[in-house]
Amino acid sequence: MRPGDRTSERGFTLVEMLIVVTILSLVSLIANTSFRNLRERTTLNRAARVIATDMALTRSLAIRERQNVSLVADEVGLTYAIRNVNGDTLAVRVLDSTADVAINSLDVLASGDSITFNSRGMLLTALAQVDVGRASGDRRVQVNGVGRARIITP
C-alpha cells in the first residue's frame, strides 16, 4: 500500500460509540428504577403476608390454649407481640429497619392497638384492620369476625 491510498477500514467512529453508550446508560437507568420500585412493592406485600400469617397464628394459639390471645402492637416501635390472657408473650415480631421485613408505618385500627381472638377463634370485635406502609404505598390486612384475613390496597 502506498501512503495516499484509501482502504476500507472496519470499526466504529467515536460518535457511534458515544450514541451506543448513551442509549445503554438510559436503558440501565430505567431498568434500575423499575427494579427498585418492584423490590419496594414486593417487600410491602411480604410484610402484609407476614402480618396476615401472624393473625392466623394468634387465632390458632387462642383455640389451642382455650383462652383469649391477643396481637398487641407497638406502633411507634414497629413491633407487635402475641400474648395470652395471662400476659405471657408467645411470639414477638419486629418490623423496623433492622428486620428482614422492614416497614415504615404500622397502624392497628382496633381499640388498645390490639386484636383479640377468643377460645373458639372468633374476634372479640366484628372486624380488625392493620395498615402497613413503605415508601411504595400502603397495604391493609383485614380480619373478619371468624378470623379470616385478607390483604387489600386501601
DALIN-V723760 format. One record per residue. OMEGA is omega in degrees with one decimal (* if undefined). Layout:
BEGIN
OMEGA
OMEGA
END
This chain:
BEGIN
176.7
-176.9
-176.7
-178.0
176.6
177.2
177.3
-179.7
179.1
179.0
-177.9
175.5
179.3
-179.8
178.3
178.7
178.7
178.0
179.5
179.7
178.8
179.1
178.8
178.2
179.5
178.3
178.3
178.9
179.3
-180.0
-179.7
178.8
179.2
179.8
179.4
177.7
178.1
179.5
177.8
180.0
179.6
178.7
178.4
178.6
178.4
178.2
178.4
178.1
177.8
179.5
177.8
177.6
178.3
173.8
178.1
176.4
178.7
178.6
179.9
178.6
177.8
179.4
-177.9
-178.0
-177.1
177.7
177.8
175.2
-174.6
168.1
-174.2
-174.2
166.5
-172.3
-179.8
-179.9
-178.9
177.3
169.1
-179.8
174.2
-174.6
175.5
-174.6
178.0
-178.9
178.2
178.5
-178.5
178.4
178.0
176.6
177.5
-177.3
-179.6
-174.1
179.3
-174.3
176.0
176.4
-174.8
176.1
178.3
-179.1
177.8
-178.4
177.3
-176.9
178.2
-178.1
179.3
-177.8
178.3
178.8
-172.6
174.3
177.8
-174.7
176.8
178.5
-179.9
174.6
175.6
174.4
-177.3
-174.8
175.8
-178.6
174.6
176.9
175.4
-178.1
172.0
180.0
-176.6
179.2
-177.6
171.4
178.5
173.1
-175.7
180.0
179.2
-174.2
-179.5
173.4
179.4
-178.2
173.4
-177.6
178.7
175.1
-177.0
*
END
